[in-house]
């Protein structure tokens, strides 16, 4: 599954109104003014609904959610944790 593409598509649709030119995988959402604090909550809701994960308040950090690459890495970790706990 191409998580990066799905994350990019969500950000472009919901925060950039279809303008993909401002989105680069390493660019900070907050620093670039792409996503604000309310937008982070929207992103969290999207991730939880789309991938069936739970994101705790302590995980809502820039290290996890402040760029396409960071969100993708965080999502991979969360999905791995979920699959390991099912074993």
C-alpha positions as CSV (number, residue, x, y, z in Angstrom):
1,X,0.0,0.0,0.0
2,X,1.3,3.5,-0.9
3,X,0.8,5.3,2.4
4,X,2.9,8.3,1.3
5,X,0.6,8.9,-1.8
6,X,-2.5,8.7,0.4
7,X,-1.1,11.1,2.9
8,X,-0.1,13.5,0.1
9,X,-3.5,13.3,-1.5
10,X,-5.2,14.0,1.8
11,X,-3.0,17.1,2.5
12,X,-3.4,18.4,-1.0
13,X,-7.2,18.0,-1.0
14,X,-7.9,19.3,2.5
15,X,-5.2,21.9,3.1
16,X,-3.8,23.0,-0.3
17,X,-7.1,22.9,-2.3
18,X,-5.6,20.8,-5.0
19,X,-2.3,22.8,-5.4
20,X,0.3,20.2,-5.1
21,X,3.2,22.6,-6.0
22,X,3.6,23.7,-2.3
23,X,3.9,20.2,-0.9
24,X,7.3,18.5,-0.6
25,X,7.8,15.4,1.4
26,X,10.3,16.9,3.9
27,X,8.7,20.3,4.3
28,X,7.2,21.1,7.8
29,X,3.5,21.5,7.5
30,X,3.5,24.1,10.3
31,X,6.5,26.1,9.2
32,X,5.2,26.3,5.6
33,X,1.7,27.3,6.8
34,X,0.1,24.2,5.2
35,X,-1.5,22.9,8.3
36,X,-2.4,24.6,11.6
37,X,-3.1,23.1,15.0
38,X,-6.8,22.4,14.0
39,X,-5.5,20.8,10.8
40,X,-3.3,18.4,12.8
41,X,-6.5,17.2,14.5
42,X,-8.1,16.7,11.1
43,X,-5.0,14.8,9.9
44,X,-5.1,12.6,13.1
45,X,-8.8,11.8,12.5
46,X,-8.0,10.9,8.9
47,X,-5.3,8.5,10.0
48,X,-7.3,6.9,12.7
49,X,-10.4,6.4,10.4
50,X,-8.5,5.3,7.3
51,X,-6.0,2.9,9.0
52,X,-7.9,1.8,12.1
53,X,-5.3,3.1,14.6
54,X,-5.5,5.2,17.8
55,X,-3.2,8.1,18.2
56,X,-2.8,9.3,21.8
57,X,-2.3,12.9,22.8
58,X,1.3,12.2,23.7
59,X,1.9,11.1,20.1
60,X,0.6,14.3,18.6
61,X,4.1,15.8,18.2
62,X,5.9,17.5,15.3
63,X,8.3,14.5,15.2
64,X,5.3,12.4,14.2
65,X,3.0,14.6,12.2
66,X,4.8,17.6,10.7
67,X,5.7,16.5,7.2
68,X,4.6,13.8,4.7
69,X,7.7,11.8,5.5
70,X,7.2,12.1,9.3
71,X,3.5,11.1,9.0
72,X,4.4,8.1,6.8
73,X,7.1,6.9,9.2
74,X,4.8,7.3,12.2
75,X,2.0,5.5,10.4
76,X,4.3,2.6,9.6
77,X,5.4,2.4,13.3
78,X,1.7,2.4,14.5
79,X,0.6,-0.2,12.0
80,X,3.6,-2.4,12.9
81,X,2.7,-2.0,16.6
82,X,-0.9,-3.0,15.8
83,X,0.1,-6.1,13.9
84,X,2.6,-7.2,16.6
85,X,0.0,-6.8,19.3
86,X,-2.4,-9.1,17.3
87,X,0.1,-12.0,17.4
